[in-house]
């Protein structure tokens, strides 16, 4: 199994935005940070999907690439999103006695992606002398600055919107 590799980006120099974020309510600032980080990670997802089309013959990997919030790593002031290949919606639970009792009949469940071979394309196969044709790592490397700029833009827009809403609410 491939090792999980993580890359950390700390955005510094946003003191004005940080001070303004402290003035907002906790739930508003939390939602705003999540939205901004998601917008930044979507740039990497789109670039990885484009790269994956070049690496895969069928283009099936494209549907499996996405970004998810890492609940275990996210905490107050830190938002972590993972970009990679994730499980996809599979079949539906059958109409059996056990599933009826559990209340799962008709609900869907996640299964491994149909493109198990993504690891071989991304990292290569040393024993078979198959060279790596990475698509996730270059997508991240090429979009580092664009990702930071997108996070800044979404944060700035969200803060302005929240301030206008607070000003309208205070005026009433």
C-alpha positions in Angstrom: 0.0 0.0 0.0 1.3 3.5 -0.8 2.4 5.7 2.0 0.2 8.6 2.8 2.2 11.8 2.1 1.1 15.1 3.4 2.2 18.6 2.4 1.6 21.4 4.8 1.0 25.0 3.6 1.1 27.7 6.2 -0.1 31.1 5.0 1.6 33.9 6.8 1.3 37.6 6.5 -2.5 37.8 6.7 -2.5 39.8 10.0 -5.2 42.2 8.8 -7.5 39.3 7.7 -6.7 37.5 11.0 -7.7 40.4 13.1 -10.9 40.8 11.2 -11.6 37.1 11.5 -11.4 37.4 15.3 -14.2 40.0 15.2 -16.5 37.6 13.4 -18.6 35.0 15.3 -16.9 31.6 15.7 -19.4 29.7 13.5 -19.1 32.3 10.7 -15.3 32.3 10.8 -15.2 28.5 10.9 -17.5 28.2 7.9 -15.6 30.9 6.0 -12.2 29.1 6.6 -13.7 25.8 5.4 -15.1 27.4 2.3 -11.8 29.1 1.5 -9.6 26.0 2.0 -12.1 24.0 -0.1 -11.9 26.5 -2.9 -8.1 26.4 -2.9 -8.1 22.6 -2.9 -10.5 22.5 -5.9 -7.8 24.1 -8.0 -5.5 21.2 -7.3 -8.3 18.7 -7.9 -9.0 20.1 -11.4 -5.3 20.1 -12.3 -4.9 16.5 -11.1 -7.9 15.5 -13.1 -6.4 17.1 -16.2 -3.0 15.3 -15.5 -4.8 12.0 -14.9 -6.4 12.1 -18.3 -3.0 12.2 -19.8 -1.7 9.3 -17.6 -4.6 6.9 -17.9 -5.8 5.3 -21.1 -9.5 5.2 -20.2 -9.8 8.4 -18.2 -11.5 6.4 -15.4 -9.3 7.9 -12.7 -10.7 11.3 -13.2 -13.9 10.5 -11.4 -12.1 9.2 -8.4 -10.0 12.3 -7.8 -11.4 14.7 -5.2 -10.8 16.5 -2.0 -12.2 15.7 1.4 -12.0 17.4 4.8 -9.7 15.6 7.2 -11.8 15.6 10.4 -9.1 14.0 12.5 -6.5 16.7 11.7 -8.8 19.7 11.5 -9.3 21.7 14.7 -9.8 25.3 15.9 -7.8 27.6 13.6 -6.6 24.7 11.4 -8.4 23.3 8.4 -7.0 20.3 6.7 -8.2 18.9 3.3 -6.9 15.9 1.6 -6.6 15.7 -2.2 -6.4 12.3 -3.8 -8.2 9.2 -4.9 -11.1 8.3 -2.7 -13.7 5.7 -2.4 -16.7 6.2 -4.7 -20.4 5.5 -4.2 -21.0 1.8 -4.9 -24.1 -0.3 -4.9 -27.1 -0.1 -2.7 -27.9 -2.3 0.3 -30.1 -5.2 -0.6 -33.6 -5.8 0.8 -32.6 -8.5 3.4 -33.8 -9.0 6.9 -30.6 -7.8 8.4 -30.6 -4.6 6.3 -34.2 -3.9 7.0 -33.6 -4.2 10.8 -30.6 -1.9 10.5 -32.5 0.6 8.3 -30.1 0.5 5.4 -32.2 -0.8 2.6 -31.8 1.4 -0.5 -29.0 3.4 0.9 -25.7 3.5 -0.9 -22.2 2.6 0.4 -18.7 3.5 -0.6 -16.4 1.0 -2.4 -12.9 1.1 -3.5 -12.4 3.1 -6.7 -12.5 1.1 -9.9 -9.0 2.4 -10.7 -6.9 0.5 -8.1 -3.9 1.0 -10.4 -3.6 4.7 -9.7 -0.8 3.9 -7.2 1.2 2.3 -10.0 0.8 5.3 -12.3 1.6 7.9 -9.5 4.5 6.1 -7.9 5.7 3.5 -10.5 6.5 -0.1 -9.9 10.1 -0.7 -9.0 10.1 -4.5 -9.4 8.8 -4.2 -12.9 10.8 -1.2 -14.0 7.7 0.8 -14.7 8.5 4.5 -14.5 6.2 6.8 -12.4 3.9 9.2 -14.3 2.7 11.3 -11.4 -0.4 13.3 -11.7 -1.2 14.3 -8.1 2.1 15.7 -7.0 2.7 17.9 -10.1 -0.8 19.2 -9.8 -0.1 20.4 -6.3 3.3 21.8 -7.1 2.1 23.8 -10.1 -0.8 25.3 -8.2 0.7 26.2 -4.8 0.6 30.0 -5.3 -2.7 29.9 -7.1 -4.1 27.9 -4.2 -2.9 30.5 -1.7 -4.3 33.4 -3.8 -7.7 31.7 -4.0 -7.8 31.1 -0.3 -7.0 34.8 0.3 -9.6 35.9 -2.2 -12.4 33.8 -0.8 -11.5 34.9 2.8 -11.5 38.5 1.8 -14.9 38.2 0.0 -16.4 36.3 2.9 -15.2 38.8 5.5 -16.6 41.7 3.5 -19.9 39.9 3.2 -20.0 39.1 6.9 -19.2 42.6 7.8 -21.9 44.1 5.6 -24.4 41.6 7.1 -23.4 42.5 10.6 -23.7 46.3 9.8 -27.2 45.8 8.3 -28.2 43.8 11.4 -26.9 46.4 13.7 -28.7 49.2 11.8 -32.1 47.5 12.4 
